[in-house]
């Protein structure tokens, strides 16, 4: 599995999974553009954190699925990132 949700542009689908869902898509996109232009946006940090929580939830659901289908004990999970 490879998640790109945290990379710019941040997917509004993962933001919809959090309390930030009420933020209009255009505001999310605008904050993402500001980040790419090196303009500090407090909203971007909230959006980024939301995306991280979304990915974390997806990984958790995958692990639960492996457990519920009795595959987890025979599995090797390797989780890595490209940005620390």
C-alpha positions, 0 to 999 in steps of 0.5 A: 500500500502506498498513501499519497494523501499527505503529499501536496496537493493534500487530498480533500478526501482525507480531510473530510474524515476529520473535524475539518470536513466543514472547511470548503475544498477551495480553502483547503486548496488555497492553504496547500498552494500557500505552502507550495509558495512558502507562505505560512498558513496556520490552516495548512498545519491543521489540514496536514495533521488531519491527513496524517490522522487519516492515513493512520486510520487507514493503516489501522483498518488494514491491520484490523482486517489482517487480524480478523481474517487470521492473516496477521500472525503470518504477515510481516508489516513494514511501515516506512516514509519518505520524509522522516 
